[in-house]
Amino acid sequence: MAYERSESTPSTGGTHTGTHTGTGTRTDTDTTALALKILVAGGFGVGKTTLVGAVSEIRPLRTEERLSRAGESVDDTGGVARKTTTTVAMDFGRITIRAGLSLYLFGTPGQDRFWFLWDDLSQGALGAVVLADTRRLEDCFPAVDYFEHRRIPFVVAVNCFAGARTYGAHDVSRALDLDRGTPVVLCDARDRDSGKEVLIRVVEHAGRMHTARLLESVGSGTAPGAVSGSGSQGSTGSEG
């Protein structure tokens, strides 16, 4: 999803800040800002809320609730026994990558009972981050399947937890059986610079994927919209 905002520079004290054409017509200088929608997904307790909070330049919106006894029968807390809260709707944050380019970050809920929210959250997304924990790598399979089925470009970001065994990007890619070319990066979800690098990789990868699909559609005579998977319907949701 891309949002564009054009703002004309106001004149001050009767002095115009715009440029004048040869015909005497003034053209105001426009500053165009572009905002892209990125999803942050992955298994329960993998660090989605932490990543969004670490990189966001605004106070992040969180919808966390305390884990209750009633949820013990449906929520798998294996490996995250110290986790006391969970996202029940979404996380939201914003980060400026460079002048004129911002990312709107939407963190998905992690439990399968909230999968029904995914189709709405994914509408218009340029790409996604799938956070992974090598101690529970199978937890990110549903997210990988979800984005592959909808052809939403994504990057797998391995959140390097203290005490967890370290694996290389190739090993993780092979274990997840990722499509060729899907990036795998190592990160620390708590660190702003590390999280920002992950998001830059997502934007770059998504840009290449969408460009390739556009060229493919032009070559085959197919309408561009027919090859874009962002926000398409028709599959069961995944966890985040």
C-alpha positions as a Python dict, from the first residue, in 0.01 Angstrom:
ca = {
    (1, 'M'): (0, 0, 0),
    (2, 'A'): (139, 340, -95),
    (3, 'Y'): (8, 669, 29),
    (4, 'E'): (112, 995, -135),
    (5, 'R'): (79, 1336, 22),
    (6, 'S'): (158, 1655, -168),
    (7, 'E'): (210, 1970, 35),
    (8, 'S'): (252, 2312, -125),
    (9, 'T'): (504, 2539, 46),
    (10, 'P'): (314, 2840, 189),
    (11, 'S'): (422, 3193, 106),
    (12, 'T'): (537, 3418, 392),
    (13, 'G'): (531, 3797, 416),
    (14, 'G'): (414, 3836, 59),
    (15, 'T'): (721, 3659, -78),
    (16, 'H'): (645, 3358, -293),
    (17, 'T'): (859, 3049, -239),
    (18, 'G'): (751, 2893, -567),
    (19, 'T'): (912, 2930, -906),
    (20, 'H'): (791, 3157, -1186),
    (21, 'T'): (751, 3035, -1540),
    (22, 'G'): (827, 3241, -1846),
    (23, 'T'): (457, 3325, -1880),
    (24, 'G'): (448, 3483, -1535),
    (25, 'T'): (263, 3190, -1379),
    (26, 'R'): (393, 3080, -1037),
    (27, 'T'): (435, 2710, -971),
    (28, 'D'): (455, 2617, -601),
    (29, 'T'): (725, 2375, -494),
    (30, 'D'): (560, 2046, -395),
    (31, 'T'): (701, 1802, -144),
    (32, 'T'): (566, 1453, -206),
    (33, 'A'): (581, 1199, 76),
    (34, 'L'): (540, 827, 11),
    (35, 'A'): (427, 582, 280),
    (36, 'L'): (439, 205, 231),
    (37, 'K'): (257, -63, 431),
    (38, 'I'): (469, -345, 575),
    (39, 'L'): (346, -640, 782),
    (40, 'V'): (544, -788, 1070),
    (41, 'A'): (443, -1151, 1122),
    (42, 'G'): (567, -1472, 1279),
    (43, 'G'): (500, -1716, 1560),
    (44, 'F'): (372, -1652, 1910),
    (45, 'G'): (629, -1470, 2125),
    (46, 'V'): (886, -1434, 1848),
    (47, 'G'): (935, -1058, 1893),
    (48, 'K'): (689, -883, 1661),
    (49, 'T'): (570, -628, 1919),
    (50, 'T'): (931, -573, 2026),
    (51, 'L'): (1047, -503, 1669),
    (52, 'V'): (767, -258, 1593),
    (53, 'G'): (827, -76, 1922),
    (54, 'A'): (1203, -62, 1874),
    (55, 'V'): (1198, 99, 1529),
    (56, 'S'): (887, 318, 1552),
    (57, 'E'): (946, 692, 1566),
    (58, 'I'): (600, 745, 1711),
    (59, 'R'): (451, 590, 2021),
    (60, 'P'): (347, 246, 1892),
    (61, 'L'): (-13, 136, 1909),
    (62, 'R'): (-38, -192, 2097),
    (63, 'T'): (-333, -419, 2169),
    (64, 'E'): (-178, -643, 2431),
    (65, 'E'): (-372, -830, 2696),
    (66, 'R'): (-248, -1046, 2980),
    (67, 'L'): (-240, -1419, 2922),
    (68, 'S'): (-513, -1588, 3122),
    (69, 'R'): (-584, -1937, 3250),
    (70, 'A'): (-871, -1958, 3004),
    (71, 'G'): (-627, -1927, 2716),
    (72, 'E'): (-389, -2197, 2836),
    (73, 'S'): (-590, -2466, 2659),
    (74, 'V'): (-565, -2293, 2318),
    (75, 'D'): (-237, -2096, 2328),
    (76, 'D'): (89, -2288, 2292),
    (77, 'T'): (333, -2114, 2526),
    (78, 'G'): (606, -2374, 2484),
    (79, 'G'): (946, -2203, 2477),
    (80, 'V'): (801, -1869, 2589),
    (81, 'A'): (702, -1955, 2945),
    (82, 'R'): (800, -1609, 3070),
    (83, 'K'): (567, -1431, 2828),
    (84, 'T'): (280, -1270, 3022),
    (85, 'T'): (99, -1070, 2752),
    (86, 'T'): (-15, -1127, 2395),
    (87, 'T'): (-127, -916, 2099),
    (88, 'V'): (-500, -962, 2037),
    (89, 'A'): (-545, -740, 1731),
    (90, 'M'): (-234, -571, 1593),
    (91, 'D'): (66, -349, 1660),
    (92, 'F'): (117, -27, 1466),
    (93, 'G'): (421, 195, 1423),
    (94, 'R'): (588, 424, 1173),
    (95, 'I'): (947, 476, 1067),
    (96, 'T'): (1101, 720, 819),
    (97, 'I'): (1357, 540, 605),
    (98, 'R'): (1472, 854, 427),
    (99, 'A'): (1334, 1194, 333),
    (100, 'G'): (1005, 1138, 153),
    (101, 'L'): (975, 766, 237),
    (102, 'S'): (802, 628, 546),
    (103, 'L'): (687, 279, 639),
    (104, 'Y'): (363, 203, 821),
    (105, 'L'): (421, -113, 1024),
    (106, 'F'): (139, -352, 1109),
    (107, 'G'): (226, -632, 1352),
    (108, 'T'): (-1, -936, 1331),
    (109, 'P'): (-126, -1139, 1629),
    (110, 'G'): (58, -1463, 1695),
    (111, 'Q'): (-203, -1717, 1797),
    (112, 'D'): (-398, -1919, 1544),
    (113, 'R'): (-729, -1812, 1703),
    (114, 'F'): (-664, -1462, 1563),
    (115, 'W'): (-582, -1573, 1208),
    (116, 'F'): (-911, -1430, 1083),
    (117, 'L'): (-757, -1082, 1117),
    (118, 'W'): (-480, -1150, 870),
    (119, 'D'): (-674, -1097, 549),
    (120, 'D'): (-778, -749, 660),
    (121, 'L'): (-429, -656, 783),
    (122, 'S'): (-264, -774, 461),
    (123, 'Q'): (-481, -561, 233),
    (124, 'G'): (-253, -331, 32),
    (125, 'A'): (73, -446, 193),
    (126, 'L'): (387, -394, -16),
    (127, 'G'): (570, -671, 168),
    (128, 'A'): (624, -843, 500),
    (129, 'V'): (876, -947, 762),
    (130, 'V'): (845, -1303, 893),
    (131, 'L'): (1022, -1315, 1230),
    (132, 'A'): (1167, -1653, 1321),
    (133, 'D'): (1307, -1812, 1635),
    (134, 'T'): (1540, -2102, 1556),
    (135, 'R'): (1433, -2276, 1880),
    (136, 'R'): (1075, -2290, 1742),
    (137, 'L'): (1131, -2256, 1370),
    (138, 'E'): (816, -2448, 1284),
    (139, 'D'): (607, -2166, 1432),
    (140, 'C'): (674, -1943, 1131),
    (141, 'F'): (566, -2203, 870),
    (142, 'P'): (205, -2071, 861),
    (143, 'A'): (326, -1714, 798),
    (144, 'V'): (558, -1830, 519),
    (145, 'D'): (276, -2030, 359),
    (146, 'Y'): (36, -1737, 391),
    (147, 'F'): (259, -1488, 208),
    (148, 'E'): (376, -1735, -54),
    (149, 'H'): (15, -1827, -138),
    (150, 'R'): (-81, -1461, -179),
    (151, 'R'): (242, -1370, -357),
    (152, 'I'): (323, -1101, -103),
    (153, 'P'): (702, -1050, -102),
    (154, 'F'): (860, -1120, 236),
    (155, 'V'): (1192, -1145, 416),
    (156, 'V'): (1260, -1398, 692),
    (157, 'A'): (1432, -1225, 985),
    (158, 'V'): (1585, -1461, 1240),
    (159, 'N'): (1557, -1299, 1582),
    (160, 'C'): (1879, -1398, 1760),
    (161, 'F'): (1773, -1478, 2115),
    (162, 'A'): (2039, -1512, 2386),
    (163, 'G'): (2130, -1874, 2441),
    (164, 'A'): (1978, -1995, 2114),
    (165, 'R'): (2193, -2192, 1874),
    (166, 'T'): (2312, -1984, 1581),
    (167, 'Y'): (2233, -2098, 1227),
    (168, 'G'): (2338, -1944, 899),
    (169, 'A'): (2092, -1787, 656),
    (170, 'H'): (2133, -2078, 413),
    (171, 'D'): (2051, -2333, 683),
    (172, 'V'): (1734, -2145, 781),
    (173, 'S'): (1629, -2105, 417),
    (174, 'R'): (1669, -2477, 355),
    (175, 'A'): (1486, -2573, 677),
    (176, 'L'): (1191, -2354, 579),
    (177, 'D'): (1202, -2471, 216),
    (178, 'L'): (1183, -2111, 96),
    (179, 'D'): (1143, -2016, -267),
    (180, 'R'): (1470, -1929, -436),
    (181, 'G'): (1560, -1564, -383),
    (182, 'T'): (1366, -1515, -59),
    (183, 'P'): (1607, -1324, 169),
    (184, 'V'): (1698, -1451, 515),
    (185, 'V'): (1866, -1209, 754),
    (186, 'L'): (1979, -1223, 1117),
    (187, 'C'): (1859, -952, 1351),
    (188, 'D'): (1804, -835, 1706),
    (189, 'A'): (1441, -723, 1736),
    (190, 'R'): (1532, -505, 2033),
    (191, 'D'): (1780, -295, 1837),
    (192, 'R'): (1650, -6, 1625),
    (193, 'D'): (1934, -12, 1371),
    (194, 'S'): (1905, -388, 1327),
    (195, 'G'): (1529, -366, 1277),
    (196, 'K'): (1568, -80, 1031),
    (197, 'E'): (1808, -284, 820),
    (198, 'V'): (1551, -564, 804),
    (199, 'L'): (1284, -321, 685),
    (200, 'I'): (1513, -178, 418),
    (201, 'R'): (1571, -532, 289),
    (202, 'V'): (1196, -587, 271),
    (203, 'V'): (1141, -270, 67),
    (204, 'E'): (1427, -356, -170),
    (205, 'H'): (1312, -716, -216),
    (206, 'A'): (948, -618, -264),
    (207, 'G'): (1049, -353, -516),
    (208, 'R'): (1240, -607, -723),
    (209, 'M'): (956, -859, -704),
    (210, 'H'): (685, -614, -806),
    (211, 'T'): (900, -477, -1090),
    (212, 'A'): (967, -828, -1221),
    (213, 'R'): (596, -912, -1210),
    (214, 'L'): (507, -591, -1390),
    (215, 'L'): (758, -665, -1667),
    (216, 'E'): (630, -1021, -1687),
    (217, 'S'): (272, -901, -1721),
    (218, 'V'): (368, -654, -1993),
    (219, 'G'): (552, -926, -2183),
    (220, 'S'): (263, -1171, -2157),
    (221, 'G'): (-8, -912, -2217),
    (222, 'T'): (-162, -974, -1873),
    (223, 'A'): (-302, -682, -1677),
    (224, 'P'): (-65, -585, -1391),
    (225, 'G'): (-340, -624, -1132),
    (226, 'A'): (-381, -987, -1224),
    (227, 'V'): (-32, -1076, -1104),
    (228, 'S'): (-29, -877, -782),
    (229, 'G'): (-97, -1100, -485),
    (230, 'S'): (-116, -832, -218),
    (231, 'G'): (-441, -853, -31),
    (232, 'S'): (-593, -1131, -241),
    (233, 'Q'): (-843, -1362, -78),
    (234, 'G'): (-902, -1732, -70),
    (235, 'S'): (-680, -1903, 188),
    (236, 'T'): (-695, -1967, 557),
    (237, 'G'): (-502, -1719, 767),
    (238, 'S'): (-174, -1763, 944),
    (239, 'E'): (-28, -1678, 1277),
    (240, 'G'): (180, -1378, 1355),
}
